[in-house]
C-alpha cells in the first residue's frame, strides 16, 4: 500500500473550499475567511492540483461543486468538525468560557435582551470574547448544527436532532392595540378575542409568529394573514392603526414616546420560554449548562426564571 503524504494539505485550504461551497461565490467566501479573493482562489487551485480533482465548476455567474467535488467537500467538513472538536476538548481543560464564543440570538429577542446582558457578561466573564449574530431561529440552528455558532438563545422548544438546551426565563406577552381600539377597553381579555382580521403577524420563519398563531387559535389561510417583516415593523403598523398583535415583554422597553398611539393590555398566563441551545456533542456542554444556570439567576426585569428541567437532545 502506498503511503499518503499530508504535508501539502492544510485545514485552512479545506476551510476555503467549504466557504465557497456554502456561499457559491469566491468573493463572499474570501470575505468570510478574511483573505483576498485572489489568495483564496489560488489556494483552492493548489488544493485541486494536490488532490487531482476539479472541485468547482466555475463561470462568470455560476459556481457549483462538481460531483467529485461535492463528495470531497463533504469529507472536508467532517475533517474541520473533528479538528474543532479537538481544539474545544483541549480548551475544556483550561476554561471553556474563555476566548471566542460565537453566540446567536433570535431577532425578536436580541435588541431587547443583549444590551443589558453584555455588561453582565463583561463583569462576570472578563476573559470571554463574544461574536454575536441575530437572525431567524431556523437560520441560526442550521449555523449551530454546522459549527458556525457555539450557542443560540431561542424560544423553546426547538426542533432538530443533536441539540441540548437549558431553559432560562419565561417572558410574558402583552397585547398591543392602536389607541382607541375597542378591544383595548375590555375589562378581561382572552386570547380568542385577538383572533380576527385585525391580527398582525410576523412573516414565516419567526418563532414568534408560530406562538401567536397557536395562542390566538387563528385558522385564517396564510393568504389572508397580515404580515410584518420584523418586530419593529409590527410595532409601527400597530401605531399606525393597522391592527393589533402580541408583543414580548422585553420589547416594550423605551417605548414611552408611543404611549399616545398604542395601548398595552396584560395577557395573564401567556409567555414564551427563552432557552440556551448548543450541540449535544460539544465537549463544553457541562460549562454551557453552568452558564445557563448563571443566566437563570440573572433574568431580565419583568421575566421569571424558567423551570430547570432541561430539554432533550432531540430538541424537544
VOROBA-214720 format. One line per field, with one value per residue (C-alpha): residue in one letter; x, y, z. Coordinates in steps of 0.1 Angstrom, whole numbers. Each point is the difference from the previous one (the first is absolute). Example, Ala and Ser with C-alpha at 12.3 -4.5 7.8 and 13.67 -1.06 7.14 Angstrom:
BEGIN
r = [a; s]
east = [123; 14]
north = [-45; 34]
up = [78; -7]
This chain:
BEGIN
r = [x; x; x; x; x; x; x; x; x; x; x; x; x; x; x; x; x; x; x; x; x; x; x; x; x; x; x; x; x; x; x; x; x; x; x; x; x; x; x; x; x; x; x; x; x; x; x; x; x; x; x; x; x; x; x; x; x; x; x; x; x; x; x; x; x; x; x; x; x; x; x; x; x; x; x; x; x; x; x; x; x; x; x; x; x; x; x; x; x; x; x; x; x; x; x; x; x; x; x; x; x; x; x; x; x; x; x; x; x; x; x; x; x; x; x; x; x; x; x; x; x; x; x; x; x; x; x; x; x; x; x; x; x; x; x; x; x; x; x; x; x; x; x; x; x; x; x; x; x; x; x; x; x; x; x; x; x; x; x; x; x; x; x; x; x; x; x; x; x; x; x; x; x; x; x; x; x; x; x; x; x; x; x; x; x; x; x; x; x; x; x; x; x; x; x; x; x; x; x; x; x; x; x; x; x; x; x; x; x; x; x; x; x; x; x; x; x; x; x; x; x; x; x; x; x; x; x; x; x; x; x; x; x; x; x; x; x; x; x; x; x; x; x; x; x; x; x; x; x; x; x; x; x; x; x; x; x; x; x; x; x; x; x; x; x; x; x; x; x; x; x; x; x; x; x; x; x; x; x; x; x; x; x; x; x; x; x; x; x; x; x; x; x; x; x; x; x; x; x; x; x; x; x; x; x; x; x; x; x; x; x; x; x; x; x; x]
east = [0; 14; 5; -22; 19; -19; 26; -17; -35; -10; -31; -1; -3; -29; -17; 3; -17; -27; -7; -2; -24; -22; -1; 4; 20; 38; -2; -23; 19; 32; -17; -12; 35; 17; 22; 2; -21; 32; 17; -30; -4; 37; -1; -31; 18; 30; -22; -17; 35; 10; -31; 0; -37; -19; -21; -21; -16; 6; -15; -6; -34; 2; 20; -10; 18; 7; -13; 35; 4; -33; 12; 34; -14; -23; 30; 18; -29; 5; 37; -7; -26; 25; 28; -22; -12; 37; 6; -32; 9; 34; -15; -25; 29; 11; -32; -26; -16; 32; 9; -24; -37; -22; -35; -33; -31; -35; -9; -31; 22; 35; -5; -19; 20; 36; 6; -5; 16; 34; 10; -9; 22; 29; 0; -4; 20; 27; 20; -29; -1; -34; -9; -38; -25; -37; -23; -29; -1; 4; 30; 18; -7; 14; 31; 2; -3; 28; 23; -3; -14; 7; -33; -34; -26; -33; -37; -5; -7; 23; -2; 28; 23; 33; -8; 1; -16; -8; -30; 10; -31; -37; -7; -37; -20; -22; -26; 7; -28; -3; -12; -38; -4; -32; 19; 24; -30; -10; 2; 12; 16; 3; 23; -31; -8; 31; -8; -15; 8; 19; 25; 35; 27; 37; 11; 6; 32; -4; -8; -21; -23; -6; -6; -26; -18; -1; -11; -26; -14; -2; -10; 1; 18; 35; -11; -24; 25; 14; 38; 29; 37; 13; -11; 8; -21; -28; 2; -2; -30; -19; 9; -14; -33; 4; -9; 11; 24; 19; 32; 27; 5; 36; -8; -20; 31; 5; -34; -13; -2; -27; -24; -25; -1; 1; -20; 16; -22; 14; -7; 3; 13; 16; 37; 29; 29; 34; 28; 36; 7; 33; 12; -5; 34; 19; 25; -8; -35; 5; 14; -29; -24; 18; -2; -38; -4; 18; -23; -31; 12; 1; -32; -11; -25; -36; 10; 1; 26; -11; -5; 35; -12; 25; -10; 7; 28; -26; -10; -34]
north = [0; 34; 26; 31; 33; 26; 28; 19; -2; 28; 5; 36; -11; -24; 30; 20; -26; -5; 37; 1; -29; 17; 33; -10; 31; 5; 36; -5; -31; 20; 27; -27; -15; 34; -3; 15; -16; -6; -17; -23; -9; -9; -22; -18; -6; -14; -23; -12; -7; -19; -21; -4; 9; 31; 10; 27; 8; 37; 26; 37; -5; -36; -18; -35; -31; -27; -35; -10; 34; -4; -34; 13; 33; -21; -19; 33; 12; -31; 8; 36; -12; -25; 26; 25; -27; -7; 37; 2; -31; 15; 33; -17; -10; 36; 21; -5; 35; 18; 13; 2; -11; 2; 8; 2; 18; -2; 33; 6; -2; 13; 38; 0; -26; 4; 36; -9; -34; 12; 21; -29; -24; 25; 2; -38; -14; 25; -24; -8; 16; -1; -2; 8; -8; 6; -17; -24; -31; -25; 19; 1; -37; -9; 20; -17; -34; 7; 15; 36; 9; -14; 8; 16; 18; -11; -5; -36; -26; -2; -27; -22; -28; 5; 30; 4; 29; 16; 23; 35; 21; 4; 33; 11; 12; 31; 10; 32; 20; 33; 27; -1; -35; -16; -30; 22; 10; -36; -7; -35; -10; -36; -14; -8; 37; 7; -23; 18; 21; 26; -25; 9; -27; -2; -16; -38; -10; 20; -23; 29; -4; -37; 9; 26; -23; -27; 22; 19; -31; 17; -22; 27; -11; 14; 21; 18; 6; 35; -2; 21; -6; 7; 7; 37; 1; -17; 27; 28; -17; -1; 36; 9; -16; -30; -26; -17; -28; -17; 17; -16; 18; 10; 17; 26; 17; 37; 2; 30; 22; -23; 2; 22; -23; -35; -15; -31; -26; -28; -36; -20; -35; 5; 0; -15; -19; 12; -26; -6; -26; -16; -32; -30; -12; 31; -10; 34; -12; 0; 35; 12; -15; 19; 32; -6; -3; 34; 16; -15; 17; 33; 2; 33; 23; -11; -36; -31; -28; -30; -35; -17; -32; -2; -6; -34; -4; -2; 36; -9]
up = [0; -10; 27; 0; 5; 19; 1; -28; 14; 24; 21; -12; -36; 9; 18; -32; -22; 26; 0; -38; 1; 27; -18; -37; -5; 3; 10; 29; 11; 1; 21; 24; 3; 3; -30; -35; -28; -20; 30; 6; -36; -3; 31; -14; -33; 19; 20; -32; -14; 31; -1; -38; 0; -12; 30; -16; -33; -6; -23; 3; 15; 14; 26; 10; 12; -25; 9; 12; 17; 19; 14; 10; 15; 22; 13; 5; 22; 22; 2; 12; 25; 14; 2; 18; 24; 8; 8; 21; 20; 8; 9; 23; 22; 7; 0; -28; 5; -9; -34; -29; 4; -30; 12; -19; 12; -16; -17; 23; 31; -9; -1; 33; 20; -11; 10; 37; -4; -13; 31; 22; -21; -1; 39; 5; -29; -6; -22; -23; -35; -16; -37; -2; -27; -2; -25; -4; 21; -28; -15; 33; 9; -34; 7; 35; -16; -25; 27; -11; 34; 35; 16; -8; 21; -13; 10; 11; -11; -30; -26; -12; 11; 16; 22; 37; 17; 34; 7; 13; 6; -8; -19; 3; -30; -1; -25; -19; -16; -18; 24; 1; -13; 15; 14; 19; 22; 9; 37; -4; -33; -12; -27; -22; 0; -19; -29; -29; -31; 20; 14; -13; -2; -8; -33; -2; 16; 32; 30; 15; -30; 9; 36; -9; -23; 26; 29; -20; -16; -34; -30; -27; -32; -4; -30; 23; 28; 5; 4; 11; -8; 35; 36; -5; -32; 19; 27; -26; -17; 33; 7; -34; 8; -23; 26; 32; 10; 28; 12; 22; 33; -6; -33; 20; 13; -10; -17; 20; -31; -13; 30; -18; -31; 16; 29; 18; 17; 22; -10; 32; -4; -35; -5; -20; 15; -10; 2; -9; -27; -9; -19; 22; -12; 11; 27; 18; 7; 38; -1; -22; 25; 28; -21; -4; 38; 4; -26; 18; 31; -18; -20; -15; 18; -7; -6; 23; 2; -20; 12; 2; -17; -30; -36; -15; -25; -28; 7; 16]
